Amino acid sequence: MSDLFSQTPKAPPIKQTYSAHDIEVLEGLEPVRHRPGMYIGGTDLKSMHHLVAELVDNAMDEAVAGFATRIDVSLGEGNRLTVSDNGRGIPIDPHPKFPDKSALEVILTTLHSGGKFTSKVYETAGGLHGVGLSVVNALASHLEVEVVREKRLWRQFYSRGIPQGPLEDLGPLSNRKGTRVTFVPDDEIFKGNLHFNPTELHSMLRAKAYLFRGVEIYWQCAPSLLSESSKTPVQDKFYFPGGVGDFLKNTLADRETVTSESFAGQGDLPDAMGRMEWALAWPIDEEAFVSTYCNTIPTPQGGTHEQGLRQALLKGLRAYGERVSNKKAAGIMAEDVCAGAVILLSVFIKNPQFQGQTKEKLVNQEVTRAVETVLKDHFDHWLVARPQEANQLLEYVIGQMEERLNRKQSKETARVSATRRLRLPGKLIDCRQTTPEGTEIFLVEGDSAGGTAKQARDPLTQAVLPLRGKILNVASASLDKLMANQEVNDLGLALGCSIGKNFDIKKLRYERVIIMTDADIDGAHISSLLMTFFYLQMRPLIEQGHLYLSLPPLYRVTAGKETFYALDDVQKDKLMLKLEGKKVEISRFKGLGEMPAKVLKETTMNKAQRSLLRVIIRPGEDTQLIDRLMGKKAEERFLFIQENAPYVKNLDI
């Protein structure tokens, strides 16, 4: 043992002296190279892309200030990237404090230098810290800057922050103006053979163009840098005169929203603080996000401008609820309004203050009140001018509130064990009641129908589980495929009683299981697949009377102030005969997702008004019939069609 301990290395002795010789002084741009993470977040690819963002932000500042209309970004071979603008160009005359250096060289070699520390040159700017260009210079193995001032071209070369020669006067140049910076990231800093990602840079530029509606951004990429499968173009132009409104429209594409119109606009902030622009919508699928910006700089951690927006939306919707005598509106919170929303907010202010060098959060306290004041005024007018849209939004947000309260209550109840609760499918919208008696779960097709059903349901006793398209045909699938299917597993987890050999009716979490699909051929097909699933995997659930089919209407028939609903063409024709002589309007519902929540509630989900079909098992040939129609043998289905074709009287296609 003594030999073993004698071999243990001793800690190095602590230095007893501590003097001025121990103080390290990093001059010029040495701090950036010594600790790059303090300035750009790290040394990975994301941080390397941050260098491009710094240069683009400088160019955007020229555009926002009204001096530039065009920005060009070019990615070439050898990790060579160029950003240019047609603005005023960086000053090249001698700097007052450093008469032996040009202003250009001071900006490129000195931290916290630039024209953005007062409002004399830039009213609003993203590069307030004055470190953008100097940091890029410090972390570039090669950097070339060209400036056109007063129709003369000037150029200077740098390497790792150090000038490689004097500023050169290259003579007259009348067909260009502004600043052009070309650089190559230093592989001594960005190790691991990192290369710019064209797709990510292309997306970043698109986002920048949305944020300032007056600028054109041109993209060019060497073809050799794009793979054959890449959708990123070699050349592209971004110009969006609608600003963030265009951003929202292109982001949503054809996704359905709670209100048919988005809430978008722009306005000046009070006290000449700056201006703001916003665009919001509430998608039914609830795939939400919040993107906020200050002076075109992304603020992923939000900040005071986002706080002002949230307060404005909350106060506006609460006030509207009070105006229409909806008592539930008083209980909504900002998270209920914003949880399922797509939000884009862009502010342009003087002297922005960010948390951290990478500017991820805005902290100007005065911005909260300013944004709230402007946005609430516009939101109030938007709601009052669109009462139907406003009511739909209010009902949706109240539904979000009830979901929040439901989640809170679920943590405090013993409905199921903590382990089982964690295993419930993510898209299940559960009910609040903790016992099965009187509860029901609606199985619907897709997130769109799920969103509408969520708004139409009774949150106390009705749950909703959106399913993705047509469920697996379990009659023809192998056991391995069955067990690997996500929708099948979600069903088993949501109902709580497992499937197949593990099925236990005593663990069923709801009294009724209701299949609710569109009133068309596709809906009938989905219902057939689900009934097959329950018959083969949960047969006792049918035998004990727990499985039902809902009956959503296919048509709405309006005659004057009266409205009627028809389940199918037969009912519609009977209604037309009954209303003969009256002016009648007929509308066909394309699906549950497009049906107003109020209509779905009145016709299909309200227990006092709806009709349900109970699924039963007839004795005799049921098993044989299911095998013929749903099994693996296509010829059996063909024979069935041949046998029954003579009995078909009307085929409505």
C-alpha positions as CSV (number, residue, x, y, z in Angstrom):
1,M,0.0,0.0,0.0
2,S,2.8,2.4,0.8
3,D,4.3,1.8,-2.7
4,L,1.0,2.5,-4.3
5,F,0.5,5.8,-2.4
6,S,4.0,6.9,-3.1
7,Q,3.3,6.7,-6.8
8,T,0.3,9.1,-6.6
9,P,1.2,12.4,-8.4
10,K,1.3,15.4,-6.2
11,A,-0.7,18.6,-7.0
12,P,1.5,21.4,-8.5
13,P,2.6,23.9,-5.9
14,I,0.5,27.1,-5.6
15,K,2.4,30.2,-6.8
16,Q,3.0,32.3,-3.7
17,T,3.6,35.6,-5.6
18,Y,0.9,37.6,-7.4
19,S,2.2,40.8,-9.1
20,A,1.7,43.0,-12.1
21,H,3.7,40.5,-14.2
22,D,0.8,38.0,-13.8
23,I,-1.8,40.4,-15.4
24,E,-2.3,39.5,-19.0
25,V,-3.3,42.4,-21.3
26,L,-5.1,41.5,-24.6
27,E,-4.9,44.4,-27.1
28,G,-6.8,45.2,-30.2
29,L,-8.9,42.2,-31.4
30,E,-6.9,39.7,-29.3
31,P,-9.9,39.3,-26.8
32,V,-12.1,38.1,-29.7
33,R,-9.7,35.5,-30.8
34,H,-8.9,34.5,-27.2
35,R,-12.6,34.1,-26.2
36,P,-14.8,34.0,-29.4
37,G,-17.7,32.5,-27.5
38,M,-18.2,35.8,-25.6
39,Y,-18.9,37.6,-28.9
40,I,-20.6,35.1,-31.2
41,G,-21.7,32.3,-28.9
42,G,-19.1,29.6,-29.7
43,T,-17.0,28.2,-32.5
44,D,-19.6,25.8,-34.1
45,L,-21.4,26.2,-37.4
46,K,-24.2,28.3,-35.8
47,S,-21.6,30.7,-34.6
48,M,-19.9,30.8,-38.0
49,H,-23.3,31.7,-39.5
50,H,-23.5,34.5,-36.9
51,L,-20.6,36.2,-38.6
52,V,-22.7,36.4,-41.8
53,A,-25.6,37.7,-39.8
54,E,-23.4,40.5,-38.4
55,L,-22.5,41.7,-41.9
56,V,-26.0,41.5,-43.2
57,D,-27.3,43.4,-40.1
58,N,-24.8,46.2,-40.9
59,A,-26.2,46.3,-44.5
60,M,-29.7,46.2,-43.2
61,D,-29.0,49.2,-40.9
62,E,-28.1,51.2,-44.0
63,A,-31.4,50.1,-45.6
64,V,-33.5,50.9,-42.4
65,A,-31.8,54.3,-42.2
66,G,-32.9,55.0,-45.8
67,F,-29.5,55.0,-47.5
68,A,-29.6,51.5,-49.1
69,T,-32.1,49.6,-51.2
70,R,-30.2,46.5,-52.1
71,I,-28.1,43.9,-50.4
72,D,-26.1,41.1,-52.2
73,V,-24.9,38.0,-50.5
74,S,-22.7,35.5,-52.4
75,L,-21.3,32.2,-51.2
76,G,-18.4,30.9,-53.2
77,E,-16.0,27.9,-53.0
78,G,-13.4,27.8,-50.3
79,N,-15.9,29.0,-47.7
80,R,-15.7,32.5,-49.2
81,L,-18.6,34.7,-48.4
82,T,-19.4,38.3,-49.7
83,V,-21.9,40.8,-48.4
84,S,-22.4,44.1,-50.1
85,D,-24.9,47.0,-50.0
86,N,-25.5,50.1,-52.0
87,G,-25.5,52.4,-49.0
88,R,-23.2,55.3,-48.2
89,G,-20.0,53.3,-47.7
90,I,-17.9,53.2,-44.5
91,P,-15.9,56.5,-44.1
92,I,-12.3,56.3,-45.3
93,D,-11.0,59.7,-44.1
94,P,-8.6,59.9,-41.1
95,H,-10.2,59.3,-37.7
96,P,-10.0,62.3,-35.3
97,K,-8.6,60.2,-32.4
98,F,-6.3,58.2,-34.6
99,P,-5.1,60.5,-37.4
100,D,-2.7,58.0,-38.8
101,K,-5.5,55.5,-39.4
102,S,-8.6,55.7,-41.6
103,A,-12.0,55.5,-40.0
104,L,-12.4,52.2,-41.9
105,E,-9.3,50.7,-40.3
106,V,-10.5,51.9,-36.8
107,I,-13.8,50.2,-37.3
108,L,-12.2,47.0,-38.5
109,T,-9.6,46.8,-35.8
110,T,-11.2,48.3,-32.7
111,L,-14.0,46.8,-30.6
112,H,-16.9,49.1,-29.8
113,S,-16.3,51.5,-32.6
114,G,-18.8,52.5,-35.2
115,G,-21.5,55.1,-36.1
116,K,-24.3,53.6,-34.1
117,F,-23.7,54.8,-30.5
118,T,-25.7,58.0,-31.1
119,S,-28.8,58.7,-33.1
120,K,-26.9,61.2,-35.3
121,V,-26.1,58.7,-38.1
122,Y,-28.5,55.8,-37.5
123,E,-32.0,56.4,-36.0
124,T,-32.4,52.7,-35.5
125,A,-29.7,50.1,-35.8
126,G,-29.1,46.4,-35.0
127,G,-25.4,46.7,-34.5
128,L,-25.4,48.9,-31.5
129,H,-22.5,47.3,-29.8
130,G,-20.2,48.3,-32.6
131,V,-18.4,44.9,-32.6
132,G,-19.9,43.2,-35.7
133,L,-17.4,44.1,-38.4
134,S,-14.4,44.0,-36.1
135,V,-15.4,40.6,-34.7
136,V,-15.8,39.2,-38.2
137,N,-12.4,40.6,-39.1
138,A,-10.8,39.1,-36.0
139,L,-12.2,35.6,-36.8
140,A,-11.4,35.6,-40.5
141,S,-8.3,34.1,-42.0
142,H,-8.8,36.5,-44.9
143,L,-10.9,39.6,-45.2
144,E,-11.2,42.1,-48.0
145,V,-13.2,45.3,-47.7
146,E,-14.1,47.5,-50.6
147,V,-15.8,50.9,-50.2
148,V,-17.1,53.3,-52.8
149,R,-17.2,56.9,-51.5
150,E,-17.8,59.9,-53.7
151,K,-17.5,57.6,-56.8
152,R,-14.0,56.4,-55.9
153,L,-13.1,52.8,-55.0
154,W,-11.0,52.0,-51.9
155,R,-9.8,48.6,-50.8
156,Q,-7.9,47.0,-47.9
157,F,-6.9,43.5,-46.9
158,Y,-6.8,41.9,-43.5
159,S,-5.8,38.6,-41.9
160,R,-6.9,37.5,-38.5
161,G,-7.7,41.2,-37.6
162,I,-4.4,42.6,-38.8
163,P,-4.1,44.9,-41.8
164,Q,-2.0,43.4,-44.6
165,G,-1.3,46.7,-46.2
166,P,-2.5,50.3,-46.3
167,L,-5.9,51.5,-47.6
168,E,-5.6,51.6,-51.4
169,D,-7.2,54.2,-53.7
170,L,-8.2,52.2,-56.8
171,G,-9.5,55.2,-58.6
172,P,-12.8,56.4,-60.0
173,L,-15.8,54.1,-60.1
174,S,-19.2,55.5,-61.1
175,N,-21.4,52.4,-61.4
176,R,-21.3,51.3,-57.8
177,K,-21.6,52.6,-54.3
178,G,-21.6,51.3,-50.7
179,T,-19.6,48.7,-48.9
180,R,-18.5,45.1,-49.9
181,V,-16.9,42.7,-47.4
182,T,-15.5,39.3,-48.4
183,F,-14.2,37.0,-45.8
184,V,-13.1,33.4,-45.1
185,P,-13.7,32.1,-41.5
186,D,-10.5,31.1,-39.8
187,D,-10.1,27.3,-39.4
188,E,-7.9,27.9,-36.4
189,I,-11.0,29.1,-34.6
190,F,-13.8,27.1,-36.4
191,K,-12.2,23.7,-36.3
192,G,-13.6,20.5,-37.7
193,N,-13.6,21.4,-41.4
194,L,-16.8,23.5,-41.0
195,H,-18.4,24.9,-44.1
196,F,-21.3,27.4,-44.5
197,N,-24.7,25.7,-45.0
198,P,-26.3,27.3,-48.1
199,T,-29.8,26.3,-47.1
200,E,-29.6,27.9,-43.7
201,L,-28.1,31.1,-45.1
202,H,-30.7,31.3,-47.8
203,S,-33.5,30.9,-45.1
204,M,-31.8,33.6,-42.9
205,L,-31.8,36.1,-45.8
206,R,-35.4,35.4,-46.6
207,A,-36.3,36.2,-43.0
208,K,-34.3,39.4,-43.1
209,A,-36.1,40.6,-46.3
210,Y,-39.5,40.1,-44.6
211,L,-38.4,42.3,-41.7
212,F,-37.8,45.4,-43.9
213,R,-40.3,45.7,-46.7
214,G,-38.3,48.3,-48.6
215,V,-35.1,46.2,-49.2
216,E,-34.2,43.8,-52.0
217,I,-31.8,41.0,-51.0
218,Y,-30.0,39.0,-53.7
219,W,-28.6,35.6,-53.1
220,Q,-26.0,33.7,-55.2
221,C,-24.3,30.4,-54.5
222,A,-21.6,28.4,-56.3
223,P,-23.4,25.5,-57.9
224,S,-20.7,23.1,-56.7
225,L,-21.8,23.8,-53.1
226,L,-25.3,22.5,-53.6
227,S,-26.2,18.8,-53.7
228,E,-28.4,17.3,-56.4
229,S,-31.3,16.9,-53.9
230,S,-30.9,20.4,-52.5
231,K,-33.9,22.8,-53.1
232,T,-31.8,25.8,-52.4
233,P,-31.4,27.8,-55.6
234,V,-28.2,29.0,-57.1
235,Q,-29.7,32.5,-57.5
236,D,-32.6,34.1,-55.8
237,K,-34.2,37.5,-55.0
238,F,-36.1,38.4,-51.8
239,Y,-38.4,41.4,-51.9
240,F,-41.6,41.4,-49.7
241,P,-43.6,44.7,-49.9
242,G,-46.1,43.3,-47.4
243,G,-43.4,42.9,-44.7
244,V,-44.2,40.5,-41.8
245,G,-47.7,40.2,-43.2
246,D,-46.2,38.4,-46.2
247,F,-44.1,36.4,-43.8
248,L,-47.2,35.1,-42.0
249,K,-49.1,34.4,-45.2
250,N,-46.2,32.3,-46.7
251,T,-45.6,30.6,-43.4
252,L,-49.2,29.5,-42.9
253,A,-49.7,28.5,-46.6
254,D,-53.0,26.7,-46.7
255,R,-53.2,25.9,-43.0
256,E,-56.7,26.6,-41.5
257,T,-57.0,29.3,-38.8
258,V,-59.5,30.1,-36.1
259,T,-60.2,33.4,-37.8
260,S,-60.4,33.8,-41.6
261,E,-58.4,37.0,-41.3
262,S,-55.0,37.4,-39.6
263,F,-54.3,40.3,-37.3
264,A,-51.6,42.3,-38.9
265,G,-50.5,45.9,-39.1
266,Q,-47.9,48.5,-38.3
267,G,-47.7,51.7,-36.3
268,D,-45.4,54.4,-34.8
269,L,-44.4,54.0,-31.2
270,P,-45.2,56.9,-28.9
271,D,-42.7,59.6,-28.0
272,A,-40.9,59.2,-31.3
273,M,-39.4,56.0,-29.9
274,G,-39.6,54.2,-33.3
275,R,-42.0,52.0,-35.0
276,M,-43.4,48.4,-35.0
277,E,-44.9,45.8,-37.3
278,W,-46.8,42.7,-36.4
279,A,-48.7,39.7,-37.9
280,L,-50.7,37.1,-35.9
281,A,-52.9,34.1,-36.6
282,W,-54.3,31.2,-34.6
283,P,-53.9,27.9,-36.7
284,I,-56.4,25.2,-35.9
285,D,-53.6,22.6,-35.8
286,E,-52.0,24.6,-33.0
287,E,-48.5,24.3,-34.4
288,A,-47.5,27.6,-32.9
289,F,-44.4,29.7,-32.7
290,V,-43.3,33.2,-31.7
291,S,-40.7,35.1,-33.7
292,T,-39.7,38.5,-32.4
293,Y,-37.1,41.0,-33.8
294,C,-35.6,44.3,-32.9
295,N,-34.1,46.4,-35.7
296,T,-34.2,43.1,-37.8
297,I,-32.1,41.3,-35.2
298,P,-33.8,38.0,-34.1
299,T,-34.6,37.9,-30.3
300,P,-35.3,34.2,-29.7
301,Q,-35.5,34.8,-26.0
302,G,-38.1,37.5,-26.5
303,G,-37.9,40.4,-24.1
304,T,-39.8,43.6,-23.4
305,H,-41.3,44.0,-26.9
306,E,-42.9,40.5,-26.6
307,Q,-44.1,41.3,-23.1
308,G,-45.9,44.3,-24.4
309,L,-47.5,42.3,-27.2
310,R,-48.8,39.6,-24.8
311,Q,-50.3,42.2,-22.4
312,A,-52.0,44.0,-25.3
313,L,-53.6,40.8,-26.6
314,L,-54.7,39.7,-23.1
315,K,-56.2,43.1,-22.2
316,G,-57.9,43.5,-25.6
317,L,-59.5,40.1,-25.5
318,R,-60.6,40.4,-21.9
319,A,-62.2,43.8,-22.7
320,Y,-64.0,42.3,-25.7
321,G,-65.3,39.5,-23.6
322,E,-66.7,42.0,-21.0
323,R,-68.3,43.9,-23.9
324,V,-70.2,40.8,-25.1
325,S,-71.0,39.7,-21.6
326,N,-68.9,36.6,-21.7
327,K,-68.0,36.0,-18.0
328,K,-65.5,33.3,-18.8
329,A,-63.2,35.9,-20.5
330,A,-62.2,37.4,-17.2
331,G,-60.3,34.2,-16.4
332,I,-58.1,34.0,-19.5
333,M,-54.3,34.5,-19.2
334,A,-51.7,35.7,-21.8
335,E,-50.6,32.1,-22.2
336,D,-54.1,31.1,-23.3
337,V,-54.1,33.8,-26.0
338,C,-50.6,33.0,-27.3
339,A,-50.2,29.3,-26.7
340,G,-51.6,28.2,-30.1
341,A,-50.8,31.4,-32.0
342,V,-48.3,32.1,-34.8
343,I,-46.8,35.5,-33.8
344,L,-44.4,37.7,-35.7
345,L,-43.3,41.0,-34.1
346,S,-40.7,43.4,-35.4
347,V,-39.8,46.7,-33.7
348,F,-37.4,49.4,-34.8
349,I,-36.2,51.5,-31.9
350,K,-33.4,53.9,-31.0
351,N,-30.7,52.7,-28.6
352,P,-31.8,49.1,-28.2
353,Q,-30.4,47.3,-25.2
354,F,-29.9,43.5,-25.4
355,Q,-29.1,40.9,-22.9
356,G,-25.8,39.3,-23.9
357,Q,-23.5,40.0,-26.8
358,T,-25.4,37.8,-29.2
359,K,-28.5,40.0,-28.7
360,E,-31.0,37.2,-28.0
361,K,-33.3,39.3,-25.6
362,L,-34.4,42.9,-25.7
363,V,-34.4,44.6,-22.3
364,N,-35.4,48.2,-22.9
365,Q,-38.1,48.6,-20.2
366,E,-39.9,51.5,-21.9
367,V,-40.6,49.3,-24.9
368,T,-43.2,47.2,-23.1
369,R,-45.6,50.1,-22.5
370,A,-45.0,51.5,-25.9
371,V,-45.8,48.2,-27.8
372,E,-48.8,47.5,-25.5
373,T,-50.3,51.0,-26.2
374,V,-50.0,50.7,-30.0
375,L,-51.0,47.1,-30.3
376,K,-54.0,47.2,-28.0
377,D,-55.5,50.1,-29.8
378,H,-55.3,48.3,-33.1
379,F,-56.5,45.0,-31.6
380,D,-59.5,46.6,-30.1
381,H,-60.5,48.0,-33.5
382,W,-59.8,44.7,-35.2
383,L,-62.1,42.8,-32.8
384,V,-65.0,45.3,-32.9
385,A,-64.9,45.4,-36.7
386,R,-65.2,41.6,-37.0
387,P,-67.7,40.4,-34.4
388,Q,-68.0,36.9,-35.8
389,E,-64.2,36.5,-36.0
390,A,-63.8,38.0,-32.6
391,N,-66.4,35.6,-31.1
392,Q,-64.6,32.6,-32.7
393,L,-61.3,33.7,-31.3
394,L,-62.7,34.3,-27.9
395,E,-64.3,30.9,-27.7
396,Y,-61.0,29.3,-28.9
397,V,-59.0,31.2,-26.2
398,I,-61.5,30.2,-23.6
399,G,-61.0,26.6,-24.7
400,Q,-57.3,27.1,-24.2
401,M,-58.0,28.4,-20.8
402,E,-60.0,25.4,-19.9
403,E,-57.3,23.1,-21.2
404,R,-54.8,24.9,-19.0
405,L,-57.1,24.5,-16.0
406,N,-57.6,20.9,-16.9
407,R,-53.9,20.2,-17.0
408,K,-53.5,21.9,-13.6
409,Q,-56.3,19.9,-12.1
410,S,-54.9,16.7,-13.6
411,K,-51.8,17.1,-11.6
412,E,-53.9,17.2,-8.4
413,T,-56.1,14.3,-9.1
414,A,-55.6,10.5,-8.9
415,R,-57.4,9.7,-12.1
416,V,-54.5,7.5,-13.2
417,S,-51.0,6.8,-11.9
418,A,-48.3,9.3,-12.6
419,T,-46.6,6.8,-14.9
420,R,-49.7,6.1,-17.0
421,R,-50.5,9.9,-17.2
422,L,-47.1,10.5,-18.7
423,R,-47.7,7.8,-21.3
424,L,-51.0,9.4,-22.7
425,P,-50.6,10.3,-26.3
426,G,-49.4,13.9,-26.9
427,K,-52.4,14.9,-29.1
428,L,-55.0,13.7,-26.7
429,I,-57.2,16.5,-25.5
430,D,-58.5,15.0,-22.3
431,C,-61.6,15.8,-20.3
432,R,-61.6,17.0,-16.7
433,Q,-63.8,14.4,-15.1
434,T,-61.8,11.8,-13.2
435,T,-64.2,8.9,-13.5
436,P,-65.4,7.1,-16.6
437,E,-69.2,7.5,-15.9
438,G,-70.7,10.0,-18.4
439,T,-67.4,10.7,-20.3
440,E,-66.7,10.1,-23.9
441,I,-63.8,10.3,-26.3
442,F,-64.2,11.4,-30.0
443,L,-61.9,9.9,-32.5
444,V,-61.5,12.4,-35.3
445,E,-59.5,12.6,-38.5
446,G,-56.5,15.0,-38.4
447,D,-55.5,18.1,-36.4
448,S,-57.9,20.4,-38.3
449,A,-61.0,18.4,-37.2
450,G,-59.4,17.9,-33.8
451,G,-59.1,21.7,-33.4
452,T,-62.8,22.3,-34.2
453,A,-63.9,19.4,-32.0
454,K,-61.8,20.8,-29.2
455,Q,-63.7,24.1,-29.4
456,A,-67.1,22.4,-29.7
457,R,-66.8,19.9,-26.9
458,D,-67.8,20.0,-23.2
459,P,-64.4,20.0,-21.6
460,L,-65.8,18.4,-18.4
461,T,-66.8,15.1,-20.0
462,Q,-65.7,15.1,-23.6
463,A,-62.2,14.2,-24.8
464,V,-60.8,14.4,-28.4
465,L,-58.1,12.3,-30.0
466,P,-57.0,13.4,-33.5
467,L,-55.8,10.6,-35.7
468,R,-53.5,11.0,-38.6
469,G,-55.4,10.1,-41.8
470,K,-56.6,6.6,-42.3
471,I,-55.7,4.1,-39.6
472,L,-53.9,0.9,-40.4
473,N,-56.2,-1.9,-41.8
474,V,-55.6,-4.4,-38.9
475,A,-57.4,-7.2,-40.7
476,S,-54.6,-7.4,-43.3
477,A,-51.6,-6.2,-41.3
478,S,-49.0,-8.4,-39.6
479,L,-48.6,-8.4,-35.9
480,D,-45.2,-6.6,-36.1
481,K,-46.7,-3.9,-38.3
482,L,-49.7,-3.6,-36.0
483,M,-47.6,-3.1,-32.8
484,A,-45.3,-0.6,-34.6
485,N,-48.2,1.6,-35.8
486,Q,-48.3,4.9,-33.9
487,E,-52.0,5.5,-34.3
488,V,-52.9,2.0,-33.0
489,N,-50.6,2.6,-30.0
490,D,-52.1,6.0,-29.4
491,L,-55.6,4.5,-29.3
492,G,-54.6,1.9,-26.8
493,L,-52.9,4.4,-24.6
494,A,-55.7,7.0,-24.8
495,L,-58.4,4.4,-23.9
496,G,-56.3,3.0,-21.2
497,C,-57.3,-0.6,-21.8
498,S,-54.5,-1.8,-24.2
499,I,-55.3,-4.0,-27.2
500,G,-55.3,-7.6,-28.3
501,K,-54.4,-10.2,-25.6
502,N,-53.7,-7.4,-23.1
503,F,-57.1,-5.8,-23.5
504,D,-58.9,-5.1,-20.1
505,I,-62.4,-3.6,-20.3
506,K,-62.1,-2.7,-16.6
507,K,-59.4,-0.1,-17.5
508,L,-61.5,1.7,-20.1
509,R,-61.2,5.4,-19.3
510,Y,-64.4,6.6,-21.0
511,E,-68.0,5.4,-21.0
512,R,-68.4,6.0,-24.8
513,V,-65.9,5.8,-27.6
514,I,-67.3,7.8,-30.6
515,I,-66.0,7.7,-34.1
516,M,-66.6,11.1,-35.7
517,T,-65.5,11.4,-39.3
518,D,-66.6,13.5,-42.3
519,A,-70.0,12.7,-43.8
520,D,-68.5,11.5,-47.1
521,I,-66.9,8.4,-48.7
522,D,-63.5,9.0,-47.1
523,G,-65.2,9.4,-43.7
524,A,-67.1,6.1,-44.2
525,H,-63.8,4.4,-45.1
526,I,-62.1,5.6,-42.0
527,S,-65.0,4.6,-39.9
528,S,-64.9,1.1,-41.4
529,L,-61.1,0.8,-40.6
530,L,-61.7,1.9,-37.0
531,M,-64.6,-0.5,-36.5
532,T,-62.5,-3.3,-37.9
533,F,-59.8,-2.4,-35.4
534,F,-62.2,-2.4,-32.5
535,Y,-63.8,-5.7,-33.6
536,L,-60.5,-7.5,-33.9
537,Q,-58.5,-5.9,-31.1
538,M,-61.1,-4.7,-28.5
539,R,-64.2,-6.8,-29.2
540,P,-65.6,-6.6,-25.7
541,L,-65.7,-2.9,-26.0
542,I,-68.3,-3.3,-28.8
543,E,-70.1,-6.2,-27.1
544,Q,-70.7,-4.1,-23.9
545,G,-72.1,-1.2,-25.9
546,H,-69.3,1.4,-25.6
547,L,-68.6,2.1,-29.4
548,Y,-70.7,4.6,-31.3
549,L,-70.7,6.5,-34.6
550,S,-71.5,10.2,-34.7
551,L,-73.8,11.7,-37.4
552,P,-72.4,15.0,-38.5
553,P,-74.5,16.8,-41.2
554,L,-73.4,17.0,-44.8
555,Y,-75.6,19.9,-45.7
556,R,-76.8,23.2,-44.2
557,V,-80.0,24.5,-45.7
558,T,-81.0,28.1,-44.9
559,A,-84.5,29.5,-45.6
560,G,-84.8,33.1,-44.4
561,K,-83.9,33.1,-40.7
562,E,-84.4,29.3,-40.4
563,T,-81.5,26.9,-40.6
564,F,-81.8,23.2,-41.1
565,Y,-79.2,20.4,-41.3
566,A,-79.2,17.3,-43.5
567,L,-77.2,14.1,-42.9
568,D,-77.2,13.1,-46.5
569,D,-78.8,13.7,-49.9
570,V,-82.0,11.9,-49.0
571,Q,-82.6,14.2,-46.0
572,K,-81.6,17.3,-48.1
573,D,-84.2,16.4,-50.8
574,K,-86.9,15.9,-48.2
575,L,-86.0,19.3,-46.8
576,M,-86.2,20.9,-50.2
577,L,-89.7,19.5,-50.7
578,K,-90.8,20.8,-47.3
579,L,-89.4,24.3,-48.1
580,E,-90.7,24.4,-51.7
581,G,-91.6,27.9,-52.7
582,K,-89.1,29.6,-50.3
583,K,-85.8,31.1,-51.2
584,V,-83.3,28.4,-50.1
585,E,-79.5,28.5,-49.8
586,I,-77.7,25.2,-49.6
587,S,-74.1,24.8,-48.4
588,R,-72.1,21.5,-48.3
589,F,-69.6,21.0,-45.5
590,K,-66.3,19.9,-46.9
591,G,-65.3,18.3,-43.6
592,L,-65.4,18.6,-39.8
593,G,-62.3,20.9,-39.9
594,E,-64.1,23.5,-42.0
595,M,-67.3,23.3,-40.0
596,P,-67.7,26.2,-37.4
597,A,-67.3,24.9,-33.9
598,K,-70.7,26.2,-33.0
599,V,-72.4,24.2,-35.7
600,L,-70.4,21.0,-34.8
601,K,-71.5,21.5,-31.2
602,E,-75.2,22.0,-32.0
603,T,-75.5,19.1,-34.5
604,T,-73.0,16.5,-33.5
605,M,-71.5,16.9,-30.0
606,N,-74.2,18.4,-27.8
607,K,-75.6,15.5,-25.8
608,A,-79.1,17.1,-25.7
609,Q,-79.4,17.6,-29.5
610,R,-77.3,15.0,-31.3
611,S,-78.0,11.5,-32.6
612,L,-75.6,8.6,-32.2
613,L,-75.5,5.1,-33.8
614,R,-74.4,2.4,-31.5
615,V,-72.1,-0.2,-33.1
616,I,-73.4,-3.8,-32.4
617,I,-72.2,-7.2,-33.5
618,R,-74.8,-9.3,-35.3
619,P,-74.6,-13.1,-34.7
620,G,-73.7,-15.3,-37.6
621,E,-71.5,-14.2,-40.5
622,D,-69.8,-11.1,-39.1
623,T,-66.3,-12.6,-38.9
624,Q,-66.6,-14.1,-42.4
625,L,-67.8,-10.8,-43.8
626,I,-65.0,-8.8,-42.2
627,D,-62.4,-11.2,-43.5
628,R,-63.9,-10.9,-47.0
629,L,-64.1,-7.1,-47.1
630,M,-61.0,-6.2,-45.0
631,G,-58.7,-9.1,-45.3
632,K,-55.6,-9.8,-47.4
633,K,-57.3,-11.4,-50.3
634,A,-58.3,-8.8,-52.9
635,E,-60.2,-11.5,-54.9
636,E,-62.7,-11.9,-52.1
637,R,-63.6,-8.2,-52.3
638,F,-63.9,-8.5,-56.0
639,L,-66.3,-11.5,-55.7
640,F,-68.4,-9.6,-53.1
641,I,-68.8,-6.7,-55.5
642,Q,-69.8,-9.0,-58.3
643,E,-72.3,-10.8,-56.1
644,N,-73.9,-7.6,-54.9
645,A,-73.7,-5.5,-58.1
646,P,-77.3,-6.4,-59.2
647,Y,-78.7,-4.9,-56.1
648,V,-77.1,-1.5,-56.5
649,K,-79.9,1.0,-57.4
650,N,-78.1,4.3,-57.3
651,L,-74.4,5.0,-57.2
652,D,-73.8,8.6,-56.4
653,I,-70.3,9.7,-57.5
